Amino acid sequence: MVHWKSKTRGGTRWNKRGPLLLTLASVPLVMLDLTRHVLQDGGAWIEGSRMYRPGCGHADVRCLSGIGATCLLATYVGFACLISGVLWSADVTRKLRDGWRRAARRDVD
């Protein structure tokens, strides 16, 4: 759907392909931590790739290892790219602006 919409969109290359690129970039970012978990559980990943540092008394963000912090950040950035790409492809800002203007005109009448 995002690719089809990019064919009908006008403007610069970034305006045409931006939603598709953001959506495509989101896939490896979101999948990074999941792939690390699967490979680590299967024994195919290096031993020092734990999410948390060993011996830390907390089980929250304060105890994340370097790999854990990287995977956490990649996941959040990936979801932000996915949401941005989908909303951009759906042209949500224009639809909200037009709806707001229609509602404002009805209030005046």
N, C-alpha and C positions, 0 to 999 in steps of 0.2 A: 504494500500500500504506500509506504513512504517513497519507494522508488518510482512508482507510477505517478504520484503527486509531483515529484521533482521534474518529470517530463513536461507537465502542464504549467509549471510555475515560471513567471517571467523575472527579469532582473539580471543581476550579475551571477557569476558562477557560484559564489558563496550563497546567494539567495536561492539558487536553483538546487544546489547539492548539499547545502548546510544541514538540513534535517537528516538526510540520508547518512552523511558522514558522522554526525553526532550519534545516530542510532547504531551505526556499525562500530564506532569506537566504544560504545557502551558494552558490547558483548564480551570482549576479552577482559575488560576492567571488572565487570561483575563476576565473571567466571574464575578470576584469579584465585580467590580464597577457596572457592569450592573445589577447584582442581588441586590446590595444595592439600586440602583435607583428604580427598580421595587418594592421592598419591602417597601421602603420609600414612594413611590407614592401611594401604596395600603394601607398605614397606619399600616402595620405589623412590621415595624422597629422602633427602639427607636427614640425619638425626637431629641436627640443630635447627630445625624449622618449626619449632613449637610456637604456638600463638602467644603463650605467656612465658615469662622468665621463670625458671625453676626456683623454688624457695621463697618466692614473693608471697607475703601474707594476704594480699588482696587478689580478687579475681575480677578486676575491672581495668579500665584504660591505663591506670598507673603502672600496671605490671606487664603491659604488652612488650613483646620482644620487637626487634627491628622488622622482622618478617611479618609479625602480627600487625604492627602499626601500618606497614606498607599495604598489606592486604585489606585492612579496614578502610584506609583512605581510598584505595582503588575501588572498593565496593561502593562507597558513597559517591565518589566522582562518577562512576559508571551509571549509577541510578540517576544522578543529576543530568548526565548526558542523554540518557534514555528519555527521561521526562521532558527535557528541553526539546529534543528532536521530535518527539511525538506532538507536543503542543505547537511547535513551530510548523510542522507539516499540516496540522489541522487548522492553522491560521486562527488560533484562539484569540489573540489580541484584537484582531479586526472584528471578530464575531462579538466579543465582549463590548468593544467600543460601539459597534452598531446597535447592539441591544440596549446599551446604556442611553444612547441618543434617542432611540425609539421610546424608551420608558420616560425619558425626560420630556419629550414632546407630548406624550399622553398626559403627563402631570400638568402641563401648561394649558392644555385644552379644556 
